[in-house]
């Protein structure tokens, strides 16, 4: 195939687009302003330690992940289906005993919500398991908070469990995210485990990139503008193309989209070396106290030592500088969790962690990925801000380009 296809963005969506184009016989060019693949899915490797850019997990039941990833090669480290909740200097475990029997008694006796609340949690899990993706994404939308209230959950279980748990997922602490996304994520958690690759979240885009044999990568190249059949780089270099897939923010690159700037949610991620492990099972730790800045914590073992690397996420807005934030987080780890820091290791301010989305869909059909005659869109920001959406929309954009080249029009949904 002689058509020159460029993909702007080497994140998960752009990589899946390239995989599909290669399978159809094309040799795409992937351009990215970063020094590697991954986009927002990145890990730094320093001094034998790995630091994910923000606490990210793979939900193993994502259909697209099952299709495109080899879980055995990723050596996934599974979390139990539950959480360890820190509240008023006490620690409670709540989870799904139907999937992990050892969580039954801790969940029953946890002072988090009533017995009725816990029964409703199990009922909700069973209900969303039975729903199709169409059932979820064609349903009327409301906020997650309104959804939970309408389901009869008490304010206590919402504040002490749902709010801290989904704040870490939605990156907002008001539960204002669409109920469609809530049901989708809840379904994925109810059907399978969350996990992190042994080598960090970067292992996911690395594995996708390793599948590409005919794709040319161009890193450290920032695209300034996309015109008809021509990319203009920041250094003024021009790259001609026959078709382009934008697997990144499109508004800065297309002249008639300049007034459609995307909005983003941010998160701060701090890493500390600690000597005590207060969660003895593979559970995500949540801090439920309203006054706390910390949202969630997660342990990693440090090889050849008896210390641990602790990931801490801060979602709430604050006015602290970096040094004062580190001191505050260290204080909160001691106060709320009983964790003593040995050494601060690393800090990330991820300004564009998740797109702000007022309405969500499962995926973009190929026919809806076309922006202009020869320009197509991909990315999770078009659907629901998930790895699953990133993969599916990359696939859709590639299918649309392939159809346009072979048939002259896009007739697939």
C-alpha distance (Angstrom), angle and dihedral (degrees) to the residues before:
residue distance angle dihedral
X1 . . .
X2 3.81 . .
X3 3.78 99.9 .
X4 3.80 112.8 116.1
X5 3.80 108.7 -131.1
X6 3.78 119.7 -175.8
X7 3.79 125.1 -166.9
X8 3.79 117.3 -157.7
X9 3.79 107.2 -150.4
X10 3.81 130.4 36.4
X11 3.78 95.0 -146.5
X12 3.79 124.5 119.2
X13 3.81 93.4 -77.5
X14 3.79 94.6 49.6
X15 3.80 91.5 47.2
X16 3.81 93.1 51.7
X17 3.81 89.2 47.9
X18 3.81 88.7 53.7
X19 3.82 91.8 48.4
X20 3.80 90.8 55.1
X21 3.80 93.2 45.4
X22 3.80 91.2 50.8
X23 3.80 90.7 50.9
X24 3.80 88.0 55.2
X25 3.79 91.6 52.9
X26 3.80 101.6 -97.5
X27 3.80 129.2 128.3
X28 3.79 105.6 -144.2
X29 3.80 127.4 -167.2
X30 3.81 116.3 -133.7
X31 3.81 116.8 -156.5
X32 3.80 123.3 -168.4
X33 3.80 134.8 170.8
X34 3.81 90.5 -142.1
X35 3.79 128.3 77.4
X36 3.82 95.5 -113.8
X37 3.77 146.5 15.7
X38 3.79 122.3 -78.2
X39 3.78 109.5 73.1
X40 3.83 104.2 -157.5
X41 3.82 90.3 -4.7
X42 3.79 102.5 82.7
X43 3.80 142.9 141.7
X44 3.78 129.0 -166.6
X45 3.81 118.2 -147.6
X46 3.81 113.8 -151.3
X47 3.82 131.5 162.8
X48 3.79 92.9 -16.9
X49 3.81 93.0 -50.0
X50 3.79 130.1 106.1
X51 3.77 124.3 -140.3
X52 3.80 118.7 -168.3
X53 3.79 114.7 -151.7
X54 3.79 94.2 -113.8
X55 3.79 126.1 -17.1
X56 3.80 104.1 -69.7
X57 3.78 130.5 169.5
X58 3.78 135.3 -169.7
X59 3.80 114.9 -126.9
X60 3.78 100.2 -142.5
X61 3.81 95.1 -149.1
X62 3.81 93.6 61.0
X63 3.83 100.2 126.9
X64 3.80 93.5 -143.1
X65 3.80 92.2 48.8
X66 3.80 90.3 53.1
X67 3.81 88.3 51.2
X68 3.81 99.4 47.4
X69 3.81 106.1 28.2
X70 3.81 134.6 68.5
X71 3.79 103.2 -140.3
X72 3.80 93.6 -167.8
X73 3.79 92.0 58.3
X74 3.81 90.5 48.0
X75 3.82 90.0 56.4
X76 3.78 90.8 -143.9
X77 3.79 118.8 -146.6
X78 3.81 105.0 -146.3
X79 3.78 126.8 -145.2
X80 3.79 121.0 -143.6
X81 3.84 113.6 -107.0
X82 3.80 94.9 -100.3
X83 3.78 145.9 47.6
X84 3.78 140.9 -110.3
X85 3.80 106.4 -127.8
X86 3.80 123.3 -156.7
X87 3.79 113.1 -157.0
X88 3.80 128.7 162.7
X89 3.80 92.4 -15.2
X90 3.80 91.9 -53.0
X91 3.78 128.9 107.6
X92 3.80 126.9 -138.0
X93 3.79 134.1 176.3
X94 3.78 121.6 -144.7
X95 3.79 125.1 174.6
X96 3.78 149.3 129.1
X97 3.82 108.4 -65.5
X98 3.80 91.0 -175.5
X99 3.82 86.9 71.0
X100 3.81 100.0 30.3
X101 3.79 113.3 28.4
X102 3.81 93.5 -165.4
X103 3.81 88.2 68.3
X104 3.82 93.6 61.7
X105 3.79 101.5 89.0
X106 3.82 97.1 35.3
X107 3.81 88.3 52.2
X108 3.81 94.6 46.7
X109 3.80 93.1 49.6
X110 3.80 97.7 38.9
X111 3.80 111.5 116.8
X112 3.78 90.0 -132.1
X113 3.78 112.3 111.8
X114 3.78 129.2 -29.6
X115 3.80 128.8 -68.2
X116 3.80 86.0 -102.2
X117 3.83 90.3 55.4
X118 3.79 91.7 51.1
X119 3.78 91.2 49.2
X120 3.80 89.4 50.9
X121 3.82 89.6 51.8
X122 3.81 89.9 57.4
X123 3.80 91.4 44.4
X124 3.80 90.2 51.7
X125 3.81 90.5 51.0
X126 3.80 91.4 51.9
X127 3.80 92.1 45.7
X128 3.81 97.0 51.8
X129 3.82 91.4 45.5
X130 3.82 87.8 62.8
X131 3.80 94.4 49.4
X132 3.79 121.7 96.1
X133 3.79 120.1 -137.4
X134 3.81 88.2 -106.4
X135 3.80 89.5 53.6
X136 3.79 88.7 54.7
X137 3.79 102.6 39.6
X138 3.81 97.8 40.5
X139 3.80 92.9 50.5
X140 3.82 120.0 105.4
X141 3.80 111.8 -89.0
X142 3.77 127.8 -121.7
X143 3.77 132.6 155.3
X144 3.78 117.5 -75.8
X145 3.81 88.8 -119.0
X146 3.82 92.3 55.6
X147 3.80 89.8 44.9
X148 3.81 92.7 54.7
X149 3.78 92.6 44.7
X150 3.80 90.8 50.4
X151 3.81 88.7 51.8
X152 3.79 88.7 59.3
X153 3.80 100.0 -109.8
X154 3.78 114.7 155.5
X155 3.78 123.0 -115.3
X156 3.80 87.7 -114.3
X157 3.81 96.7 59.5
X158 3.80 90.3 41.9
X159 3.80 93.0 52.1
X160 3.80 98.1 39.3
X161 3.81 101.3 37.7
X162 3.80 117.9 9.2
X163 3.79 96.1 40.8
X164 3.82 99.0 50.2
X165 3.82 92.4 38.8
X166 3.80 96.6 50.3
X167 3.79 95.0 36.1
X168 3.80 85.7 69.4
X169 3.80 90.8 50.4
X170 3.80 101.0 38.9
X171 3.83 95.1 33.9
X172 3.79 91.8 -135.6
X173 3.80 126.8 93.8
X174 3.81 101.9 -148.6
X175 3.83 97.4 69.3
X176 3.79 88.0 -124.8
X177 3.81 92.5 141.2
X178 3.81 117.9 116.5
X179 3.81 116.7 -81.4
X180 3.82 87.1 -131.2
X181 3.78 91.4 64.5
X182 3.81 90.2 44.0
X183 3.82 92.2 54.4
X184 3.80 92.1 44.8
X185 3.81 93.6 50.9
X186 3.80 92.0 42.1
X187 3.80 90.1 51.6
X188 3.81 91.0 51.6
X189 3.81 91.3 49.7
X190 3.81 91.4 45.7
X191 3.81 93.4 51.6
X192 3.79 101.2 42.0
X193 3.77 146.5 1.5
X194 3.76 129.4 -83.3
X195 3.79 112.3 -124.5
X196 3.79 145.1 176.0
X197 3.82 122.9 -143.1
X198 3.80 113.1 -111.1
X199 3.81 90.0 -117.1
X200 3.80 94.6 46.4
X201 3.78 133.8 -94.6
X202 3.85 90.3 -61.7
X203 3.79 87.0 73.8
X204 3.83 88.8 76.4
X205 3.83 98.4 62.0
X206 3.80 89.4 35.5
X207 3.80 89.8 58.5
X208 3.80 91.8 47.3
X209 3.81 91.2 49.9
X210 3.81 90.7 49.5
X211 3.81 88.6 61.9
X212 3.81 90.6 62.5
X213 3.80 115.4 92.5
X214 3.83 103.0 158.7
X215 3.81 100.3 37.3
X216 3.80 122.7 108.0
X217 3.82 116.3 -143.4
X218 3.79 123.6 -154.0
X219 3.81 113.2 -172.6
X220 3.82 131.6 -174.1
X221 3.80 89.4 31.2
X222 3.79 117.6 125.1
X223 3.80 118.9 -157.8
X224 3.81 111.6 -140.6
X225 3.79 100.2 -178.8
X226 3.79 141.3 0.9
X227 3.77 116.8 -145.1
X228 3.79 130.3 173.1
X229 3.82 104.0 -55.9
X230 3.80 93.7 -20.0
X231 3.81 134.7 90.5
X232 3.79 117.2 -156.0
X233 3.78 114.6 -155.1
X234 3.78 125.3 -149.7
X235 3.82 88.9 -106.4
X236 3.84 87.9 56.8
X237 3.80 93.5 -108.4
X238 3.80 112.7 143.2
X239 3.79 124.6 -140.8
X240 3.83 118.2 -167.5
X241 3.79 119.5 -144.1
X242 3.79 140.3 176.5
X243 3.82 94.7 -149.8
X244 3.79 132.5 8.5
X245 3.78 132.5 -161.1
X246 3.80 115.4 -161.1
X247 3.80 106.0 -151.5
X248 3.79 91.6 173.0
X249 3.79 138.1 52.3
X250 3.79 105.9 -39.2
X251 3.80 101.1 -168.8
X252 3.84 97.4 78.2
X253 3.81 91.7 49.4
X254 3.81 104.7 46.9
X255 3.79 117.8 64.2
X256 3.82 97.3 -141.5
X257 3.84 91.5 50.7
X258 3.81 96.5 56.8
X259 3.82 92.4 109.2
X260 3.81 93.7 50.3
X261 3.79 99.9 77.5
X262 3.80 114.9 173.3
X263 3.80 120.6 -120.8
X264 3.78 120.7 -138.0
X265 3.78 141.2 -162.9
X266 3.78 118.2 -132.9
X267 3.79 135.5 -151.8
X268 3.79 135.2 -172.1
X269 3.78 118.5 -138.1
X270 3.81 122.5 -164.8
X271 3.78 129.7 -176.4
X272 3.79 126.4 -154.1
X273 3.77 134.0 179.3
X274 3.80 106.6 -128.4
X275 3.80 133.8 179.1
X276 3.79 102.4 -150.9
X277 3.80 127.1 64.0
X278 3.79 110.1 -154.5
X279 3.82 94.9 178.0
X280 3.80 109.3 65.3
X281 3.81 96.9 -175.5
X282 3.83 130.5 58.5
X283 3.80 93.9 -91.4
X284 3.78 133.0 134.3
X285 3.80 110.8 -115.4
X286 3.81 118.4 -133.5
X287 3.80 127.9 -166.9
X288 3.81 107.6 -146.9
X289 3.81 100.4 -179.2
X290 3.79 110.3 116.3
X291 3.81 92.4 -139.9
X292 3.81 94.5 56.0
X293 3.78 123.6 100.0
X294 3.81 91.9 -159.1
X295 3.78 114.7 92.1
X296 3.80 105.8 175.8
X297 3.79 141.8 -2.3
X298 3.78 133.5 -159.7
X299 3.81 132.3 -175.1
X300 3.80 131.1 -136.0
X301 3.78 123.9 -175.4
X302 3.80 116.6 -118.6
X303 3.79 108.6 -135.4
X304 3.81 117.5 -111.3
X305 3.81 94.5 4.3
X306 3.79 137.1 84.9
X307 3.80 90.3 -127.4
X308 3.81 128.6 95.9
X309 3.78 137.4 -141.3
X310 3.78 110.2 -127.1
X311 3.80 121.7 -157.5
X312 3.81 114.1 -154.1
X313 3.81 124.9 -170.2
X314 3.80 124.7 -156.6
X315 3.79 116.4 -168.8
X316 3.81 102.8 161.2
X317 3.78 119.9 96.0
X318 3.79 115.9 -110.6
X319 3.80 140.5 160.3
X320 3.79 99.8 -126.8
X321 3.78 122.6 123.8
X322 3.79 118.6 -128.6
X323 3.81 96.6 -91.8
X324 3.79 93.7 46.9
X325 3.80 90.7 46.5
X326 3.80 90.7 54.0
X327 3.81 90.3 51.5
X328 3.81 91.7 47.1
X329 3.81 93.2 49.3
X330 3.81 91.4 48.4
X331 3.81 88.9 51.5
X332 3.82 92.2 48.7
X333 3.80 92.5 48.1
X334 3.79 88.2 56.7
X335 3.81 95.8 41.2
X336 3.80 101.4 43.0
X337 3.80 103.2 24.7
X338 3.80 106.9 22.9
X339 3.80 91.1 -122.6
X340 3.79 120.8 144.9
X341 3.78 118.2 -153.7
X342 3.79 117.9 -133.8
X343 3.78 96.5 -175.2
X344 3.79 138.7 -10.1
X345 3.80 108.7 -120.6
X346 3.79 114.1 176.3
X347 3.80 145.0 -8.6
X348 3.81 131.1 -155.8
X349 3.77 128.4 -174.6
X350 3.80 104.3 -163.3
X351 3.80 102.8 -166.2
X352 3.81 94.2 177.9
X353 3.78 102.5 40.7
X354 3.82 100.8 135.0
X355 3.80 132.2 3.2
X356 3.80 118.1 -112.7
X357 3.80 105.4 -116.4
X358 3.78 124.7 -177.3
X359 3.79 93.7 -175.1
X360 3.79 128.5 21.8
X361 3.80 139.4 -160.2
X362 3.79 133.5 -170.1
X363 3.82 96.7 -115.3
X364 3.79 142.8 -29.7
X365 3.80 114.2 -101.2
X366 3.82 112.4 -130.1
X367 3.80 92.7 -106.9
X368 3.81 90.7 60.3
X369 3.80 96.8 50.7
X370 3.80 93.4 74.0
X371 3.81 112.5 103.7
X372 3.80 99.2 168.6
X373 3.79 134.5 -1.5
X374 3.81 93.1 -78.4
X375 3.80 102.2 13.1
X376 3.80 123.9 87.3
X377 3.79 134.4 -178.5
X378 3.80 132.8 -132.2
X379 3.79 135.7 165.5
X380 3.79 140.5 99.6
X381 3.82 91.2 -93.4
X382 3.81 88.4 75.3
X383 3.81 92.7 64.1
X384 3.80 126.6 10.7
X385 3.78 110.4 -31.5
X386 3.81 99.5 -105.9
X387 3.79 139.1 121.3
X388 3.80 87.0 -112.1
X389 3.80 92.1 55.8
X390 3.80 91.7 45.7
X391 3.79 91.3 55.4
X392 3.80 96.0 42.6
X393 3.81 93.4 48.2
X394 3.79 91.8 47.6
X395 3.78 87.8 53.4
X396 3.82 91.8 47.3
X397 3.80 93.8 51.1
X398 3.81 91.3 49.4
X399 3.80 91.8 48.8
X400 3.80 89.9 50.7
X401 3.81 92.6 51.9
X402 3.80 91.8 46.6
X403 3.81 91.4 50.5
X404 3.81 92.0 47.3
X405 3.81 91.6 52.1
X406 3.80 97.2 43.3
X407 3.80 101.1 35.3
X408 3.79 103.9 20.1
X409 3.80 91.1 -123.5
X410 3.81 140.4 50.1
X411 3.77 113.1 -110.2
X412 3.80 100.7 159.4
X413 3.78 125.7 99.0
